């Protein structure tokens, strides 16, 4: 009985943590959208078209980077047992992720240019950088 109770408590803790992460991710996404909308001065019609595309772009970029981080993590876990081939594969994956990110952004930029003004396109990268800077300032020191 104690085993089941402990298992249930552990599952509840994991579920609560996952829910907290999910809520945090949604809060961050909402804050980023709000900052983009404000700094780029998007109309409601632009928001309706741009934000879903922007989210799709960010998902693609995230997935490209996640794959590279997974490979790099595998090599890091090998520690001193990692081979030169392992390091090569990880370095290439990380480098290729940067290239992929640029390709993804370029593809979406073409779509964004059909929705946004030239001025708004210019302010997009500034708004993204401002958001990142703001989040880094809020990061607690370890």
HELIX and SHEET records of a PDB file:
HELIX    1   1 UNK A    2  UNK A   40  1                                  39    
HELIX    2   2 UNK A   44  UNK A   78  1                                  35    
HELIX    3   3 UNK A   79  UNK A   81  5                                   3    
HELIX    4   4 UNK A   84  UNK A  112  1                                  29    
HELIX    5   5 UNK A  118  UNK A  138  1                                  21    
END                                                                             
